[in-house]
Amino acid sequence: MRPIAVYTDVDDLDPEPGMRLLEEAGFDVRLLHTLDPVVIRKEAADAEVLLVGYAPVDAETIAALPRLRLVSLLSAGSDHVDLRAASARGVWVSNLPSVATEEVSTHALALTLAVVRNMNFFQAAAAGDYWSRPERPPIRLSTARLGVLGLGRIGRRFIEMARPLFGAVSGYDPYIAEDDEALRALGVERSSLAEVVRNADVLSLHLPLTPETERLFGAEMLPTMKPGSVIINVSRGGLVDSQALREALDSGHIGGAGLDVLDAEPPAADHPLLGHPAVVLTPHIAFLSQQTRTDYILCQARNAANWLTHGTPHTPVNAPARSHKAAQ
């Protein structure tokens, strides 16, 4: 009897290459196209592997799938999975930590330049009052300080791209050694969280979403940012309190925001940041390129194939209390 792998959702990607790889590895494969936990619990009740895009996988879902051994994610982030419940039941969870490092870093830089150069304002001016100018002209990047929160793969690649443009770069990451030679070679000045936030002209977020970082940038943190500074977020929408950011933008304390993620996706028509003139907003596509459309699907499937062959996925994010080979 072949083990069963079930895709819950794949966003707008083509799952066919991944399905083909899984079938060749020895799986029977099903595709649900759903984010609904109730449907997943019913239709994947016999699954040993769940291949997940954005579907939430909570403790109740994990408990409802007695044969489940692996949740293979289509993203670097894993905050939509209950890792504690998975580990306790011997279920591996794998992610894709580096598939789109270049794309996401490039997108962060693109948002930075678009916001700093007031592209929203000037695009509107070009179609209307052609010679109008913003109340606050763009800053010169060579005199500005870039602050980066999170110095992992994407944070570092972003710094590599952006460093030649900025006068100085500060960084914060409590999980990276202070004497990291690669960061030192990039010219990154390591500082505390408060110092990086307070001194940055442009602040770029590259943090995971955890209980400690959820809504970190809210009514308390945003006022500590430098007046007129810019915030960039290509990481997790939940890092930012949207209403608090709206108020900081309206007051002029924050000069602009470049966002690829929001706390609710897709946003409701009355979302506080939707359509704001100081916000450059893209619809969670920082990862997207011709290459990643295929790479994401294939790497997700390879995690499952590696588990079937060797008992572990390539890129696990947890360490199960007990693990199981596929049922034979």
Summary of the structure (lengths in Angstrom):
residues: 328
radius of gyration: 21.5
end to end distance: 6.3
largest distance: 72.0
contacts: 1083
relative contact order: 0.16
helix: 35%
strand: 17%
